């Protein structure tokens, strides 16, 4: 099977954060812990873990300011910096679809992958003391026998503006195409994401 990737239509993203909420609900990621009136059993206030988030970028000068929204997550790169940085080989890239995953049994929570990733995808969970990230909702894409289910990632399904798309057969020659200002240099890792405008 070919590489899975993302296509983000920058003109259609309204910054509504429905993709962020859908991702958190689907993957049951850690909430922002500071407002909670309690701590977990080890006395640690849970941190905020989000596999997908929306970057809001203000540009322009008065009287013509502009606001751009960019939904962001793990880009399941061709050459993942996180994979190279991992000392326990907990991070691996699946040959069949290019999805980059973290084996939670092997992860020691050293955070090397967090520092290596130019896109901010790996997230440390202080509750488990391990690193997590977007899995491309692999549990939705495949059934127990490994056959495709026909479902898409929760973020894609929930995008109300139709700005976020899953791409089957992503072409790495298009890696980072039309990337917005501030997006890390695609030549670093060859991310499986491109952008559309106009």
Buried (B, 14 or more C-beta within 10 A) or exposed (E): EEBBBBBBBBEBBBBBBBBBBBBBEBBEBBBEBEEEEEEEEEEEBBBBBBBBBBBEEEEEEEEEEEEBBBBBBBBBBBEBBBBEBBEEEBBBBBEEBBBBBBEEEBBEBBBBBBEBBBBBBBBBBBBEEBBBBBBBBBEBBBEEEEEEEEBBBBBBBBBEBEBBBBBEEBEBEBBBEBBBEEBBEBEBBBBBBBBBEE
